């Protein structure tokens, strides 16, 4: 049973780090501010989400698991609102189409 | 690859944490090159999230419970930093549509 959990952890954490890589490359390579924002929020939510999901079986029940999930949900909420605010800030710079 | 057999889960988590930190370091280049303020703020946001991921990986790999609280605090601070940036940016460029009609 623990082997299955370990394999799940390895796969999920690898996927999470892959999305971090994709997000960072997107942040550096994309031409426009808004497309970079898209890449960034992708890295944020998916990268961290998969890493946390991979860590869940390793953490002890119940307090660590709850804390990990709390951190994940908070980061999701923060990332969503901040993404909207930053898009608004970025768009204010350009003339409205 | 003989070392794969001797590699335990905590080692793998530490390797993942190092990889995430390298990604964040690459992302900080955007601060140097970013034309607009929003780009620089995005790199800071990625730094916050990458830091949280690395902290969580380290915390669970080394069985240290306090590190999870540190990650929670960093999540809070990263959110506040971004909101502070947006408020600062909207107030700095003169009249703000939201403020004018609110008085």
Backbone of each chain as ProteinMPNN parsed JSONL, in Angstrom:
{"seq_chain_A": "XXXXXXXXXXXXXXXXXXXXXXXXXXXXXXXXXXXXXXXXXXXXXXXXXXXXXXXXXXXXXXXXXXXXXXXXXXXXXXXXXXXXXXXXXXXXXXXXX", "coords_chain_A": {"N_chain_A": [[0.84, -1.192, 0.0], [1.953, 1.226, 0.865], [3.773, 1.521, -1.124], [2.23, 2.145, -3.368], [1.274, 4.637, -2.59], [3.648, 6.05, -2.47], [4.463, 6.009, -5.131], [2.374, 7.461, -6.219], [2.875, 9.904, -4.992], [5.36, 10.564, -6.124], [4.702, 10.832, -8.844], [2.783, 12.905, -8.786], [4.203, 15.043, -7.653], [6.196, 15.351, -9.526], [4.645, 16.131, -11.728], [3.718, 18.541, -10.728], [6.097, 20.031, -10.483], [6.727, 20.108, -13.153], [4.757, 21.823, -14.13], [5.49, 24.119, -12.844], [7.882, 24.586, -14.181], [6.889, 24.983, -16.793], [5.322, 27.25, -16.364], [7.237, 29.136, -15.575], [8.928, 29.257, -17.802], [7.045, 30.193, -19.585], [6.536, 32.656, -18.409], [8.882, 33.969, -18.956], [9.175, 33.864, -21.717], [6.9, 34.728, -23.088], [5.289, 37.181, -25.211], [3.521, 39.261, -24.423], [2.072, 41.222, -21.755], [-0.326, 40.258, -20.663], [-0.46, 37.656, -21.591], [1.679, 36.616, -20.267], [0.71, 36.755, -17.723], [-1.227, 34.825, -17.86], [0.375, 32.521, -18.15], [1.683, 32.632, -15.722], [-0.306, 32.372, -13.705], [-1.086, 29.854, -14.31], [1.152, 28.341, -13.595], [1.208, 28.926, -10.887], [-1.327, 27.971, -9.707], [-1.74, 25.313, -10.69], [0.808, 24.141, -10.463], [1.501, 24.392, -7.707], [-0.761, 23.199, -6.66], [-0.625, 20.501, -7.56], [1.742, 19.742, -6.368], [1.064, 19.932, -3.677], [-0.955, 18.044, -3.634], [0.528, 15.809, -4.137], [1.95, 15.699, -1.803], [0.153, 15.072, 0.142], [-0.331, 12.23, 0.868], [2.048, 11.803, 2.226], [2.038, 13.368, 4.452], [1.183, 13.555, 7.972], [-1.883, 12.237, 9.315], [-4.441, 13.922, 11.301], [-3.775, 16.598, 11.233], [-1.663, 17.723, 9.733], [-2.457, 17.205, 7.131], [-4.79, 18.673, 6.923], [-3.738, 21.209, 7.244], [-2.126, 21.449, 4.985], [-4.042, 21.358, 2.948], [-5.441, 23.649, 3.602], [-3.541, 25.618, 3.098], [-3.29, 25.293, 0.362], [-5.901, 25.922, -0.59], [-6.07, 28.575, 0.227], [-4.029, 29.734, -1.25], [-5.039, 29.323, -3.776], [-7.335, 30.978, -3.746], [-6.108, 33.465, -3.259], [-4.459, 33.627, -5.498], [-6.317, 33.733, -7.58], [-7.768, 36.14, -7.115], [-5.688, 37.967, -7.16], [-4.718, 37.638, -9.711], [-6.814, 38.713, -11.247], [-6.725, 41.375, -10.32], [-4.183, 42.133, -11.125], [-4.378, 41.922, -13.865], [-6.142, 43.955, -14.316], [-4.584, 46.12, -13.505], [-2.56, 45.909, -15.38], [-3.968, 46.357, -17.735], [-4.759, 48.939, -17.373], [-2.578, 50.418, -18.015], [-2.357, 50.251, -20.817], [-3.931, 51.822, -23.742], [-7.475, 51.653, -23.828], [-8.889, 49.162, -25.836]], "CA_chain_A": [[0.0, 0.0, 0.0], [2.759, 2.452, 0.917], [4.429, 1.682, -2.427], [1.308, 2.859, -4.26], [1.243, 6.062, -2.175], [4.918, 6.685, -2.851], [4.455, 6.24, -6.584], [1.455, 8.595, -6.459], [3.57, 11.135, -4.591], [6.401, 10.899, -7.103], [4.081, 11.297, -10.086], [2.121, 14.201, -8.59], [5.196, 16.11, -7.435], [6.848, 15.585, -10.825], [3.73, 16.935, -12.549], [3.701, 19.891, -10.166], [7.314, 20.756, -10.857], [6.663, 20.38, -14.598], [3.958, 23.031, -14.381], [6.318, 25.271, -12.46], [8.804, 24.838, -15.297], [6.129, 25.552, -17.908], [4.928, 28.619, -16.012], [8.405, 30.031, -15.558], [9.343, 29.487, -19.194], [6.025, 31.074, -20.166], [6.704, 34.016, -17.869], [10.051, 34.612, -19.566], [9.2, 33.885, -23.178], [5.692, 35.244, -23.756], [5.535, 38.559, -25.645], [2.639, 40.318, -23.93], [1.894, 41.15, -20.302], [-1.474, 39.444, -20.254], [-0.169, 36.229, -21.819], [2.556, 36.174, -19.16], [-0.126, 36.547, -16.542], [-1.857, 33.508, -18.039], [1.359, 31.477, -17.831], [2.041, 32.69, -14.303], [-1.343, 31.795, -12.844], [-1.064, 28.407, -14.551], [2.207, 27.749, -12.761], [0.794, 29.054, -9.486], [-2.406, 27.113, -9.212], [-1.548, 23.892, -11.0], [2.072, 23.654, -9.921], [1.399, 24.224, -6.261], [-1.831, 22.247, -6.366], [-0.163, 19.125, -7.742], [2.753, 19.438, -5.357], [0.373, 19.677, -2.407], [-1.667, 16.767, -3.74], [1.532, 14.75, -4.013], [2.459, 15.629, -0.439], [-0.876, 14.676, 1.099], [-0.13, 10.925, 1.516], [3.237, 11.766, 3.084], [1.821, 14.126, 5.69], [0.429, 12.755, 8.96], [-3.293, 12.51, 9.503], [-5.231, 14.758, 10.411], [-3.536, 18.047, 11.299], [-0.833, 18.199, 8.618], [-3.216, 17.147, 5.875], [-5.712, 19.816, 6.899], [-2.96, 22.437, 7.049], [-1.704, 21.498, 3.578], [-5.201, 21.71, 2.127], [-5.768, 25.059, 3.886], [-2.583, 26.458, 2.369], [-3.608, 25.199, -1.061], [-7.118, 26.686, -0.886], [-5.804, 30.005, 0.38], [-3.239, 30.195, -2.392], [-5.934, 29.387, -4.937], [-8.142, 32.204, -3.654], [-5.248, 34.634, -3.415], [-3.997, 33.689, -6.887], [-7.41, 34.149, -8.463], [-8.07, 37.579, -6.99], [-4.521, 38.767, -7.569], [-4.657, 37.594, -11.168], [-7.752, 39.712, -11.777], [-6.256, 42.733, -10.012], [-3.0, 42.463, -11.93], [-4.831, 42.152, -15.234], [-6.716, 45.306, -14.343], [-3.475, 47.075, -13.428], [-1.829, 45.878, -16.646], [-4.771, 46.949, -18.806], [-4.924, 50.4, -17.235], [-1.453, 51.067, -18.691], [-2.564, 50.408, -22.269], [-5.203, 52.475, -24.112], [-8.515, 50.607, -23.927], [-9.119, 48.894, -27.279]], "C_chain_A": [[0.887, 1.257, 0.0], [3.479, 2.643, -0.409], [3.533, 2.47, -3.369], [1.296, 4.342, -3.9], [2.517, 6.761, -2.621], [4.937, 6.973, -4.336], [3.548, 7.413, -6.911], [2.147, 9.909, -6.108], [4.574, 11.545, -5.648], [5.771, 11.471, -8.361], [3.499, 12.69, -9.897], [3.15, 15.306, -8.423], [5.93, 16.405, -8.732], [5.953, 16.445, -11.711], [3.717, 18.374, -12.045], [4.931, 20.673, -10.583], [7.314, 21.02, -12.358], [5.869, 21.64, -14.863], [4.693, 24.27, -13.908], [7.273, 25.625, -13.589], [8.073, 25.525, -16.437], [5.771, 26.997, -17.604], [6.103, 29.567, -16.067], [8.876, 30.314, -16.971], [8.339, 30.419, -19.864], [6.217, 32.504, -19.696], [7.852, 34.725, -18.569], [9.862, 34.816, -21.051], [8.005, 34.598, -23.798], [5.859, 36.727, -24.07], [4.767, 39.596, -24.839], [2.412, 40.135, -22.434], [0.792, 40.179, -19.926], [-1.205, 37.967, -20.507], [0.761, 35.724, -20.722], [1.733, 35.916, -17.919], [-0.796, 35.179, -16.617], [-0.88, 32.415, -17.636], [1.628, 31.448, -16.338], [0.967, 32.013, -13.458], [-1.443, 30.29, -13.085], [-0.05, 27.754, -13.631], [1.78, 27.77, -11.306], [-0.158, 27.952, -9.096], [-2.092, 25.652, -9.448], [-0.274, 23.369, -10.365], [1.955, 23.386, -8.443], [0.344, 23.185, -5.918], [-1.353, 20.81, -6.485], [0.894, 18.766, -6.712], [2.069, 19.117, -4.033], [-0.344, 18.334, -2.465], [-0.684, 15.608, -3.594], [2.003, 14.589, -2.577], [1.434, 15.066, 0.534], [-0.617, 13.292, 1.699], [1.075, 10.887, 2.431], [2.976, 12.439, 4.418], [1.002, 13.275, 6.659], [-1.031, 13.204, 9.0], [-3.529, 13.032, 10.905], [-4.682, 16.168, 10.289], [-2.73, 18.514, 10.095], [-1.625, 18.232, 7.335], [-4.146, 18.348, 5.78], [-4.938, 21.099, 6.636], [-2.535, 22.566, 5.592], [-2.868, 21.939, 2.697], [-5.566, 23.167, 2.349], [-4.829, 25.973, 3.107], [-2.937, 26.466, 0.898], [-4.827, 26.046, -1.392], [-6.845, 28.191, -0.79], [-5.012, 30.523, -0.809], [-4.098, 30.269, -3.645], [-6.735, 30.678, -4.911], [-7.272, 33.427, -3.913], [-4.821, 34.762, -4.873], [-5.08, 34.186, -7.805], [-7.636, 35.646, -8.359], [-6.902, 38.41, -7.493], [-4.384, 38.765, -9.079], [-5.583, 38.627, -11.776], [-7.226, 41.124, -11.544], [-5.089, 43.093, -10.907], [-3.387, 42.689, -13.378], [-5.401, 43.552, -15.347], [-5.602, 46.343, -14.337], [-2.732, 47.102, -14.765], [-2.637, 46.573, -17.726], [-4.865, 48.451, -18.651], [-3.786, 51.092, -17.959], [-1.752, 51.283, -20.165], [-3.856, 51.17, -22.552], [-6.275, 51.409, -24.3], [-8.84, 50.393, -25.405], [-10.508, 49.337, -27.719]], "O_chain_A": [[0.637, 2.213, -0.735], [3.772, 3.773, -0.797], [4.001, 3.355, -4.085], [1.305, 5.202, -4.78], [2.489, 7.9, -3.086], [5.369, 8.044, -4.763], [3.875, 8.253, -7.749], [2.024, 10.9, -6.828], [4.647, 12.712, -6.031], [6.241, 12.477, -8.891], [3.693, 13.563, -10.743], [2.993, 16.389, -8.987], [6.254, 17.557, -9.019], [6.426, 17.373, -12.366], [3.707, 19.315, -12.839], [4.834, 21.832, -10.986], [7.841, 22.04, -12.802], [6.244, 22.444, -15.717], [4.547, 25.346, -14.488], [7.459, 26.797, -13.919], [8.552, 26.516, -16.988], [5.893, 27.87, -18.463], [5.974, 30.689, -16.559], [9.188, 31.455, -17.314], [8.717, 31.319, -20.613], [6.082, 33.448, -20.474], [7.809, 35.941, -18.758], [10.324, 35.814, -21.605], [8.094, 35.038, -24.944], [6.489, 37.457, -23.306], [5.279, 40.687, -24.587], [2.543, 39.029, -21.909], [0.938, 39.38, -19.001], [-1.656, 37.114, -19.743], [0.667, 34.575, -20.291], [2.006, 34.99, -17.156], [-0.925, 34.469, -15.62], [-1.228, 31.5, -16.889], [1.785, 30.378, -15.75], [1.274, 31.185, -12.601], [-1.83, 29.536, -12.192], [-0.338, 26.754, -12.974], [1.952, 26.793, -10.577], [0.157, 27.105, -8.261], [-2.164, 24.839, -8.527], [-0.265, 22.28, -9.791], [2.268, 22.293, -7.972], [0.526, 22.385, -5.0], [-1.638, 19.986, -5.616], [0.946, 17.633, -6.235], [2.436, 18.162, -3.348], [-0.351, 17.578, -1.493], [-1.005, 14.571, -3.014], [2.405, 13.501, -2.165], [1.791, 14.631, 1.629], [-0.67, 13.155, 2.921], [1.144, 10.041, 3.323], [3.625, 12.116, 5.413], [0.238, 12.401, 6.25], [-1.361, 14.365, 8.757], [-2.778, 12.565, 11.761], [-5.054, 16.888, 9.363], [-3.036, 19.545, 9.496], [-1.496, 19.161, 6.537], [-4.285, 18.965, 4.724], [-5.402, 21.974, 5.904], [-2.576, 23.657, 5.024], [-2.709, 22.783, 1.816], [-5.957, 23.858, 1.409], [-5.257, 26.972, 2.53], [-2.896, 27.512, 0.25], [-4.807, 26.807, -2.359], [-7.321, 28.976, -1.61], [-5.282, 31.61, -1.32], [-3.92, 31.158, -4.477], [-6.815, 31.39, -5.912], [-7.641, 34.314, -4.683], [-4.816, 35.861, -5.428], [-4.815, 34.974, -8.713], [-7.692, 36.346, -9.37], [-7.09, 39.424, -8.165], [-3.981, 39.767, -9.67], [-5.203, 39.338, -12.706], [-7.269, 41.968, -12.44], [-5.0, 44.219, -11.397], [-2.808, 43.54, -14.054], [-5.179, 44.251, -16.336], [-5.661, 47.328, -15.072], [-2.323, 48.163, -15.235], [-2.077, 47.298, -18.548], [-5.027, 49.174, -19.634], [-3.953, 52.202, -18.465], [-1.454, 52.342, -20.717], [-4.769, 51.178, -21.726], [-5.999, 50.36, -24.881], [-9.044, 51.36, -26.139], [-10.862, 49.186, -28.889]]}, "seq_chain_B": "XXXXXXXXXXXXXXXXXXXXXXXXXXXXXXXXXXXXXXXXXXXXXXXXXXXXXXXXXXXXXXXXXXXXXXXXXXXXXXXXXXXXXXXXXXXXXXXXXXXXXXX", "coords_chain_B": {"N_chain_B": [[21.298, 3.109, -13.574], [22.06, 3.091, -10.56], [21.617, 4.543, -8.311], [18.958, 5.089, -8.103], [17.656, 3.086, -6.753], [18.495, 3.444, -4.124], [17.316, 5.786, -3.428], [15.338, 7.577, -1.315], [11.978, 8.646, -0.402], [12.006, 11.218, 0.978], [14.451, 12.215, -0.055], [13.789, 12.503, -2.704], [11.794, 14.44, -2.487], [13.273, 16.58, -1.541], [14.921, 17.022, -3.736], [12.997, 17.853, -5.541], [12.239, 20.222, -4.314], [14.567, 21.742, -4.602], [14.588, 21.932, -7.36], [12.269, 23.454, -7.832], [13.038, 25.826, -6.637], [15.096, 26.597, -8.317], [13.624, 27.114, -10.596], [12.168, 29.309, -9.71], [14.21, 31.122, -9.368], [14.977, 31.475, -12.013], [12.648, 32.676, -12.875], [12.855, 35.141, -11.676], [14.355, 36.642, -13.348], [12.643, 37.934, -14.94], [12.032, 40.202, -13.528], [14.174, 41.886, -13.965], [13.995, 42.279, -16.671], [11.393, 42.979, -17.153], [9.115, 45.039, -18.851], [6.808, 46.467, -17.86], [5.297, 47.481, -14.682], [3.565, 45.531, -13.85], [4.617, 43.158, -14.831], [6.854, 42.847, -13.25], [5.658, 42.499, -10.843], [4.434, 40.108, -11.24], [6.537, 38.341, -11.296], [7.273, 38.486, -8.664], [5.021, 37.383, -7.5], [5.205, 34.791, -8.491], [7.521, 34.084, -7.219], [6.645, 34.076, -4.566], [4.77, 31.951, -4.613], [6.39, 29.853, -5.513], [8.173, 29.771, -3.427], [6.463, 28.934, -1.4], [5.82, 26.365, -2.294], [8.339, 25.131, -2.228], [8.9, 25.346, 0.496], [6.864, 23.749, 1.582], [7.529, 21.272, 0.513], [10.017, 20.892, 1.726], [9.256, 20.93, 4.406], [7.621, 18.67, 4.711], [9.363, 16.704, 3.877], [11.382, 16.724, 5.793], [9.993, 16.224, 8.046], [9.279, 18.369, 9.695], [7.172, 20.227, 11.555], [6.832, 22.951, 11.923], [7.53, 24.239, 9.621], [5.423, 24.13, 7.912], [3.707, 26.019, 8.916], [5.188, 28.27, 8.43], [5.052, 28.325, 5.671], [2.372, 28.866, 5.343], [2.233, 31.434, 6.377], [3.85, 32.748, 4.534], [2.267, 32.512, 2.288], [0.176, 34.19, 2.97], [1.535, 36.652, 3.104], [2.449, 36.951, 0.509], [0.083, 37.304, -0.874], [-0.803, 39.71, 0.227], [1.249, 41.385, -0.63], [0.884, 41.517, -3.387], [-1.648, 42.667, -3.558], [-1.143, 45.116, -2.365], [0.564, 46.163, -4.25], [-1.166, 46.525, -6.454], [-2.978, 48.377, -5.436], [-1.223, 50.488, -4.99], [-0.333, 51.004, -7.614], [-2.694, 51.793, -8.841], [-3.276, 54.134, -7.496], [-1.158, 55.746, -8.076], [-1.209, 56.7, -10.695], [-2.628, 59.215, -10.942], [-6.003, 60.335, -11.342], [-8.449, 58.041, -10.24], [-10.837, 55.903, -11.521], [-12.507, 54.549, -9.736], [-12.212, 55.876, -7.337], [-13.032, 58.465, -7.786], [-15.824, 58.519, -8.23], [-16.632, 57.625, -5.833], [-16.517, 59.509, -3.867]], "CA_chain_B": [[21.109, 4.155, -12.56], [21.916, 2.33, -9.302], [21.211, 5.367, -7.155], [17.504, 5.189, -7.998], [17.15, 2.145, -5.74], [18.757, 3.899, -2.753], [16.759, 7.126, -3.241], [14.091, 7.496, -0.539], [11.002, 9.693, -0.726], [12.471, 12.554, 1.384], [15.467, 12.712, -0.996], [13.096, 12.95, -3.925], [11.103, 15.715, -2.189], [14.292, 17.651, -1.469], [15.335, 17.322, -5.115], [11.916, 18.639, -6.151], [12.293, 21.582, -3.746], [15.673, 22.451, -5.257], [14.175, 22.233, -8.744], [11.31, 24.57, -7.802], [13.756, 27.072, -6.326], [15.819, 27.012, -9.529], [12.622, 27.722, -11.478], [11.835, 30.647, -9.203], [15.362, 31.989, -9.651], [14.861, 31.857, -13.429], [11.52, 33.6, -13.022], [13.206, 36.49, -11.194], [14.958, 37.406, -14.446], [11.581, 38.781, -15.471], [12.051, 41.491, -12.821], [15.161, 42.75, -14.621], [13.646, 42.613, -18.057], [9.976, 43.282, -17.304], [8.879, 46.455, -19.171], [5.816, 47.172, -17.027], [5.315, 47.098, -13.26], [2.79, 44.311, -13.639], [5.482, 41.991, -15.037], [7.729, 42.649, -12.072], [4.848, 41.983, -9.739], [4.154, 38.701, -11.51], [7.69, 37.543, -10.864], [7.204, 38.393, -7.195], [3.96, 36.426, -7.183], [5.737, 33.446, -8.731], [8.495, 33.845, -6.142], [5.88, 33.695, -3.377], [4.19, 30.612, -4.735], [7.493, 28.886, -5.563], [8.686, 29.646, -2.065], [5.536, 28.11, -0.619], [5.955, 24.965, -2.713], [9.611, 24.604, -1.73], [8.785, 25.197, 1.954], [6.032, 22.587, 1.897], [8.302, 20.061, 0.214], [11.038, 20.701, 2.772], [8.618, 20.628, 5.68], [7.144, 17.292, 4.769], [10.493, 15.777, 3.718], [12.178, 16.659, 7.023], [9.084, 15.977, 9.178], [9.307, 19.509, 10.636], [5.812, 20.765, 11.429], [6.794, 24.417, 11.948], [7.755, 24.799, 8.282], [4.122, 24.292, 7.256], [3.161, 27.318, 9.336], [5.945, 29.31, 7.714], [4.513, 28.397, 4.31], [1.065, 29.539, 5.422], [2.493, 32.877, 6.545], [4.364, 33.283, 3.262], [1.115, 32.635, 1.374], [-0.541, 35.413, 3.359], [2.324, 37.854, 2.764], [2.505, 37.102, -0.948], [-1.198, 37.872, -1.313], [-0.84, 41.135, 0.606], [2.196, 42.159, -1.448], [0.299, 41.778, -4.703], [-2.753, 43.631, -3.428], [-0.542, 46.433, -2.107], [1.083, 46.69, -5.528], [-2.252, 47.0, -7.313], [-3.496, 49.628, -4.863], [-0.222, 51.544, -5.218], [-0.302, 51.353, -9.036], [-3.915, 52.515, -9.255], [-3.322, 55.497, -6.931], [-0.028, 56.595, -8.505], [-1.394, 57.377, -11.996], [-3.613, 60.309, -10.935], [-7.389, 60.045, -10.929], [-8.803, 56.627, -10.351], [-12.3, 55.941, -11.719], [-13.273, 54.046, -8.583], [-12.212, 56.808, -6.201], [-13.716, 59.746, -8.047], [-17.28, 58.502, -8.041], [-17.023, 57.14, -4.501], [-16.661, 60.597, -2.869]], "C_chain_B": [[20.909, 3.476, -11.208], [21.338, 3.217, -8.2], [19.689, 5.434, -7.016], [17.028, 4.27, -6.876], [17.392, 2.696, -4.349], [18.041, 5.198, -2.437], [15.432, 6.99, -2.493], [13.182, 8.66, -0.926], [11.5, 11.066, -0.268], [13.541, 13.097, 0.435], [14.793, 13.257, -2.243], [12.418, 14.291, -3.677], [12.112, 16.844, -2.117], [14.754, 18.017, -2.869], [14.266, 18.17, -5.79], [11.954, 20.067, -5.62], [13.41, 22.375, -4.404], [15.266, 22.85, -6.666], [13.218, 23.418, -8.774], [12.032, 25.88, -7.532], [14.547, 27.546, -7.533], [14.843, 27.677, -10.488], [12.307, 29.135, -11.029], [12.983, 31.597, -9.506], [15.324, 32.422, -11.109], [13.752, 32.881, -13.593], [11.886, 35.002, -12.594], [13.872, 37.305, -12.293], [13.916, 38.36, -15.025], [11.583, 40.139, -14.771], [13.04, 42.423, -13.517], [14.619, 43.229, -15.955], [12.247, 43.179, -18.163], [9.748, 44.725, -17.677], [7.924, 47.115, -18.177], [5.93, 46.707, -15.577], [4.617, 45.77, -13.054], [3.685, 43.084, -13.841], [6.344, 41.752, -13.809], [6.926, 42.051, -10.942], [4.546, 40.506, -9.967], [5.315, 37.845, -11.051], [7.674, 37.407, -9.351], [6.142, 37.387, -6.78], [4.46, 35.011, -7.394], [6.748, 33.09, -7.648], [7.764, 33.395, -4.878], [5.39, 32.271, -3.474], [5.281, 29.552, -4.775], [8.085, 28.666, -4.19], [7.791, 28.769, -1.222], [5.713, 26.652, -0.982], [7.242, 24.376, -2.149], [9.529, 24.377, -0.218], [7.979, 23.955, 2.307], [6.816, 21.307, 1.654], [9.326, 19.801, 1.311], [10.383, 20.269, 4.077], [8.207, 19.176, 5.777], [8.336, 16.332, 4.68], [11.238, 15.623, 5.032], [11.296, 16.48, 8.251], [9.143, 17.121, 10.191], [7.967, 20.215, 10.487], [5.817, 22.282, 11.305], [6.889, 24.981, 10.53], [6.421, 24.983, 7.567], [3.5, 25.621, 7.661], [3.891, 28.44, 8.632], [5.382, 29.46, 6.303], [3.172, 29.11, 4.317], [1.265, 31.043, 5.549], [2.977, 33.482, 5.243], [3.225, 33.444, 2.267], [0.367, 33.92, 1.67], [0.227, 36.639, 2.876], [2.351, 38.059, 1.255], [1.216, 37.727, -1.456], [-1.238, 39.367, -0.998], [0.078, 41.949, -0.292], [1.563, 42.497, -2.786], [-0.813, 42.802, -4.597], [-2.188, 45.022, -3.188], [-0.014, 47.026, -3.406], [-0.06, 47.266, -6.351], [-2.809, 48.301, -6.769], [-2.528, 50.769, -5.155], [-0.256, 51.988, -6.668], [-1.532, 52.165, -9.386], [-3.892, 53.922, -8.687], [-2.26, 56.361, -7.579], [-0.378, 57.308, -9.811], [-2.61, 58.306, -11.928], [-4.999, 59.798, -10.622], [-7.686, 58.577, -11.18], [-10.317, 56.566, -10.476], [-13.056, 55.507, -10.463], [-13.341, 55.131, -7.521], [-13.052, 58.032, -6.515], [-15.204, 59.598, -7.748], [-17.628, 58.046, -6.634], [-17.142, 58.313, -3.531], [-18.024, 61.261, -2.996]], "O_chain_B": [[19.781, 3.296, -10.749], [20.668, 2.74, -7.285], [19.176, 5.788, -5.955], [16.111, 4.618, -6.132], [16.581, 2.452, -3.455], [18.128, 5.686, -1.31], [14.504, 6.352, -2.991], [13.576, 9.545, -1.685], [11.43, 12.014, -1.05], [13.557, 14.293, 0.141], [15.158, 14.309, -2.768], [12.45, 15.177, -4.531], [11.838, 17.95, -2.583], [14.959, 19.194, -3.165], [14.587, 19.101, -6.529], [11.731, 21.017, -6.37], [13.23, 23.548, -4.732], [15.555, 23.958, -7.118], [13.334, 24.289, -9.635], [11.698, 26.915, -8.108], [14.666, 28.749, -7.764], [15.175, 28.678, -11.123], [12.191, 30.048, -11.846], [12.754, 32.753, -9.863], [15.599, 33.58, -11.425], [13.889, 33.839, -14.353], [11.301, 35.967, -13.086], [13.95, 38.53, -12.19], [14.243, 39.435, -15.527], [11.173, 41.134, -15.369], [12.777, 43.618, -13.647], [14.754, 44.394, -16.328], [11.925, 43.809, -19.17], [10.14, 45.604, -16.909], [8.203, 48.214, -17.698], [6.56, 45.694, -15.277], [5.011, 44.975, -12.2], [3.549, 42.089, -13.128], [6.542, 40.615, -13.38], [7.415, 41.216, -10.181], [4.416, 39.739, -9.013], [5.124, 36.766, -10.49], [8.014, 36.355, -8.809], [6.332, 36.629, -5.829], [4.184, 34.124, -6.585], [6.825, 31.942, -7.212], [8.193, 32.461, -4.2], [5.561, 31.476, -2.55], [5.147, 28.49, -4.167], [8.451, 27.55, -3.821], [8.268, 27.96, -0.426], [5.755, 25.79, -0.104], [7.243, 23.251, -1.649], [10.013, 23.368, 0.296], [8.346, 23.2, 3.207], [6.784, 20.379, 2.462], [9.496, 18.672, 1.772], [10.871, 19.374, 4.767], [8.418, 18.527, 6.802], [8.336, 15.279, 5.317], [11.683, 14.525, 5.366], [11.782, 16.571, 9.378], [9.067, 16.889, 11.398], [7.657, 20.743, 9.419], [4.932, 22.856, 10.67], [6.389, 26.074, 10.262], [6.282, 25.868, 6.722], [2.843, 26.276, 6.852], [3.286, 29.451, 8.273], [5.249, 30.573, 5.796], [2.867, 29.873, 3.4], [0.563, 31.83, 4.914], [2.578, 34.587, 4.877], [3.21, 34.397, 1.488], [-0.029, 34.65, 0.761], [-0.359, 37.559, 2.305], [2.284, 39.19, 0.773], [1.236, 38.572, -2.351], [-1.645, 40.182, -1.826], [-0.26, 43.068, -0.678], [1.684, 43.622, -3.269], [-0.921, 43.699, -5.433], [-2.69, 46.002, -3.74], [-0.125, 48.229, -3.642], [0.054, 48.368, -6.886], [-3.086, 49.228, -7.53], [-2.939, 51.871, -5.517], [-0.214, 53.185, -6.953], [-1.438, 53.128, -10.147], [-4.429, 54.836, -9.313], [-2.416, 57.58, -7.64], [0.102, 58.419, -10.034], [-3.517, 58.202, -12.753], [-5.176, 58.942, -9.756], [-7.251, 57.972, -12.161], [-11.024, 57.115, -9.631], [-14.124, 56.041, -10.164], [-14.373, 55.309, -6.873], [-13.71, 58.582, -5.633], [-15.788, 60.455, -7.085], [-18.8, 58.072, -6.259], [-17.779, 58.178, -2.486], [-18.33, 62.191, -2.25]]}, "name": "protein", "num_of_chains": 2, "seq": "XXXXXXXXXXXXXXXXXXXXXXXXXXXXXXXXXXXXXXXXXXXXXXXXXXXXXXXXXXXXXXXXXXXXXXXXXXXXXXXXXXXXXXXXXXXXXXXXXXXXXXXXXXXXXXXXXXXXXXXXXXXXXXXXXXXXXXXXXXXXXXXXXXXXXXXXXXXXXXXXXXXXXXXXXXXXXXXXXXXXXXXXXXXXXXXXXXXXXXXX"}
